[in-house]
Amino acid sequence: MKGGMRYWLLAVGCWLLHPSSTQAQQISQYTQYVFNHYSVQPAVAGSKDCFDGRLGFRRQWGGIDGMPVTAWATLHGALRSKKPFVKNKHGFGVNIEADDTGPIGYTHFYLGWAYHMQMGQDYMLSMGLFAGLKQFKLDLGEVTLDNPNDPAVTGNKSVMVWPEIAPGIWAYGKNFWLGASMFGTFNNPIKGVGTDSRYTRHYLLSAGYRYRIGKKTAFIPSTLWKISPGSPMAMDINVQMEWVKKVAVGVSYRNVDAFAVMGRINFMKYFSLGYSYDITTSLLRQGSSNTHEIILGITPCPPDAGRRSPVACPVWE
């Protein structure tokens, strides 16, 4: 456990003293981003003609004291024009997440909006925005400091950080998606914690394509890049094989941390369940046992949904 304690002391120090240069998590990590797009891209809101919900849980680097644990819930849907010839639409949603990493953690609550425009027969372009607030938490009871009277860390803290804004743009069709989003837009300070502690900006780029193999099978490569000033770029490369849009299996590689295997199954008409297992490749493997992530999806689309939209079934589902 000594290695785990050293890790969290380093993480807290980075947060408090040099937050722009740390690799400690300021936004959550997801392995199944293909099955969880609305958590990383506000412009996804309303991309389906029905409500879409996700419940997720992730336990990262099991075995390390204070391992990152993330739980989240998202819900979004579309508001279409009553005129059948108008294909553009508005999307609305909510994104709630709690993340704890040793002595530090946060909870955020975002409302989401997006506007989708038909750009061609089989593809759409949307622009979206998350807006809300975030609560940052620091529990010094979980760490031991050389100088308990250090003015940079004076007791437990619970700090409200607002406003939080995250814009995004998204192009998608029946066989592709391409998008960009930004979190930590305002570079908000975390007042009363450390010396000039603040959230840094994170830029996320995502793309994927569905290659059809016959009538029942598809091959789906995708990627997600995370870029933040002062930190190494994180890049996920994901490939999946899908059968009749009911079952999917895949593998993923993250350049700074892990290999992963994953699977997804659709069941009982409206439900889907995804699971991934990350095999840690960084030095943290010496003190941890890998990562588990599970996501439940609920999408009660009406029977006529396919006739109401130029892209009734986006590529990532």
C-alpha angles and dihedrals in degrees: 000000000000090000090052092051092050089051094054093044088055091046093051091047091052092049093050102038109023107013095162094061102045130106090208107123117269092162125030126264119232126188094187096053089143088063093039106044098142091064091062102027124047092191089071090075109118096009088134128054092239140043115290122198133186131189116188142178129186129184110189129198095001114211097038116110107251095014115182111270120184131185125179146170127198133181129178140160144169135259109204132190115260089228107095094213093057108088098174115100146177124240129204133185152146131238121196123178140167122195128181123186111176109294094351130068147142143210121207135190117195132178114208136208132178138174118213122203126191107235098173143350094285107020142063138198121213136183120199146172139207115208127178145086141290131211115212119203132195122185111189090183087082096057138056117222128200088222113033089185095058105139090220091068114034109163134312116324137203110184128182112220117196156202097029116187128182119178126193143179124206135186116190144160142162092292108024149029133197126177151151133205138172130215127191089034096165095044085229119206120236096226119215095015120100125321114312092337112176144154113265126221117262122198117202124195121186136178139164143164135203115223110195117222106191122316100305108032134066135182114215120190117182143164139205122197123193118197125184127167112259095013131092114263113259115215127187120195114192132182125184138180115213130194120204089329088283105091130028133178128182152152132234138196125204113194097216103038128003160006115229142192122205145176140190133195131187116215144167092023097274104041136080132180127201130188133181134184119202121205107208115232100173124088088274088079087081092069105024143060109224132265138286126201128178130182130186116201126198118190115164098186115180119242093253096050092106092061096051103060136048087224103034096162113034118215096251094064 
